[in-house]
Amino acid sequence: MSKVTMAYFLNSLVNNDSRYLMCFQLFLERSSEHQCMKDFIHQQLPHILDSVGDGKSDLNVIGVGSGAGEIDLEMLSVLHQKHPGLMVDMEVVDPSSLQLHSYRDLVSKKPDLDYVKFTWNEMTSSEFEERWQLKRSTKKADFIHMIQMLYYVKDPGATISFFQSLLNKNGKLLIILVSGESGWGKLWQSYKDQLCCTDISQCVTTGDIKNLLSTKGVNFHSYELPSQMDISECFIEGDEKGELLLDFLTEVQDFSKTASPELKDGVLDLLRHPDCSVQSNGKVIFNNTLEAIVIEQLN
Ligand SMILES: C[S@@+](CC[C@H](N)C(=O)[O-])C[C@H]1O[C@@H](n2cnc3c(N)ncnc32)[C@H](O)[C@@H]1O
């Protein structure tokens, strides 16, 4: 009797913009992701932005992978408080038309942004880089941020180098990603090869970025942003929201339905393991700790 082996094809979540957005929105609702960023923005960022824009009449800012803009606008308000008289030229770079639409919608509802001129670039960071080089632009930036986006580029090191090369004197490049010590870091240590199946969905943590910068001799500061995510629904078989959260955690479309039983069991076991989560009041709380890395252009 011949043995039939089932093949399991995992499709990356990033190939499905609308499902990705549904998953990301639910992730934001179930986690303290944006709250921990806002705490960082109000407690640490004002000091980080202290020397940005010294002696200038306007500021150039680039947001890479800005999404729906909620965090960008929070940072712009801090920048404005620091430098109330300065106009801001803001380049927004994101390939998702859905996200850019939400961002523009948010901007249209805020009456107090008349100090900002937005330029919308519906494209990936590498397309932005190509255009920049074609234009032979000599424009420099005072503040560049990449919040939770370096997972989606082919070569995170090259992307950082390019944007670092655009910094003005005293300019700052802010990167936020999950920490190597987070549940994400532990999940990827065990399942990177089986989950991150495309070169546009990398399992990169701040641990990797810090190693890379140290190897290149680039100075940086880092800040831990403690954060949690309630993943209890992932353990209710057939739960629709649990499935969306699992897709987001694994970056695989329909993970529950398309992963092999062994992979699914292994991932679920690890997600509730103390390496990744704590159990509290009957809930499974995943360690979503982030880390901010700040690179400064000194000259
Ligand atoms: C996890 S979301 C983060 C959004 C926002 N920065 C935040 O923290 O709320 C990742 C964003 O990166 C964008 N993105 C994906 N691939 C990208 C690329 N190659 N270059 C620039 N942005 C990209 C996505 O469209 C999405 O808006």
Ligand as a Chemical Component Dictionary entry (heavy atoms), coordinates in Angstrom:
data_LIG
# 
_chem_comp.id                   LIG 
_chem_comp.type                 NON-POLYMER 
_chem_comp.pdbx_formal_charge   0 
_chem_comp.three_letter_code    LIG 
# 
loop_
_chem_comp_atom.comp_id 
_chem_comp_atom.atom_id 
_chem_comp_atom.alt_atom_id 
_chem_comp_atom.type_symbol 
_chem_comp_atom.charge 
_chem_comp_atom.model_Cartn_x 
_chem_comp_atom.model_Cartn_y 
_chem_comp_atom.model_Cartn_z 
_chem_comp_atom.pdbx_ordinal 
LIG C1  C1  C 0  2.991 46.692 11.017 1  
LIG S1  S1  S 1  2.493 48.005 9.963  2  
LIG C2  C2  C 0  3.087 49.377 10.912 3  
LIG C3  C3  C 0  2.346 50.640 10.630 4  
LIG C4  C4  C 0  2.728 51.820 11.519 5  
LIG N1  N1  N 0  4.125 52.189 11.379 6  
LIG C5  C5  C 0  2.399 51.501 12.970 7  
LIG O1  O1  O 0  3.310 51.169 13.734 8  
LIG O2  O2  O -1 1.225 51.553 13.310 9  
LIG C6  C6  C 0  3.685 47.878 8.665  10 
LIG C7  C7  C 0  3.518 48.909 7.565  11 
LIG O3  O3  O 0  4.618 48.786 6.663  12 
LIG C8  C8  C 0  4.118 48.913 5.346  13 
LIG N2  N2  N 0  5.076 48.244 4.433  14 
LIG C9  C9  C 0  5.087 46.964 4.034  15 
LIG N3  N3  N 0  6.108 46.741 3.201  16 
LIG C10 C10 C 0  6.780 47.916 3.085  17 
LIG C11 C11 C 0  7.926 48.329 2.347  18 
LIG N4  N4  N 0  8.620 47.470 1.589  19 
LIG N5  N5  N 0  8.319 49.617 2.435  20 
LIG C12 C12 C 0  7.636 50.503 3.208  21 
LIG N6  N6  N 0  6.531 50.149 3.931  22 
LIG C13 C13 C 0  6.114 48.878 3.871  23 
LIG C14 C14 C 0  2.751 48.267 5.392  24 
LIG O4  O4  O 0  1.922 48.682 4.311  25 
LIG C15 C15 C 0  2.239 48.744 6.742  26 
LIG O5  O5  O 0  1.579 49.971 6.635  27 
# 
loop_
_chem_comp_bond.comp_id 
_chem_comp_bond.atom_id_1 
_chem_comp_bond.atom_id_2 
_chem_comp_bond.value_order 
_chem_comp_bond.pdbx_ordinal 
LIG C1  S1  SING 1  
LIG S1  C2  SING 2  
LIG S1  C6  SING 3  
LIG C2  C3  SING 4  
LIG C3  C4  SING 5  
LIG C4  N1  SING 6  
LIG C4  C5  SING 7  
LIG C5  O1  DOUB 8  
LIG C5  O2  SING 9  
LIG C6  C7  SING 10 
LIG C7  O3  SING 11 
LIG C7  C15 SING 12 
LIG O3  C8  SING 13 
LIG C8  N2  SING 14 
LIG C8  C14 SING 15 
LIG N2  C9  SING 16 
LIG N2  C13 SING 17 
LIG C9  N3  DOUB 18 
LIG N3  C10 SING 19 
LIG C10 C11 SING 20 
LIG C10 C13 DOUB 21 
LIG C11 N4  SING 22 
LIG C11 N5  DOUB 23 
LIG N5  C12 SING 24 
LIG C12 N6  DOUB 25 
LIG N6  C13 SING 26 
LIG C14 O4  SING 27 
LIG C14 C15 SING 28 
LIG C15 O5  SING 29 
# 
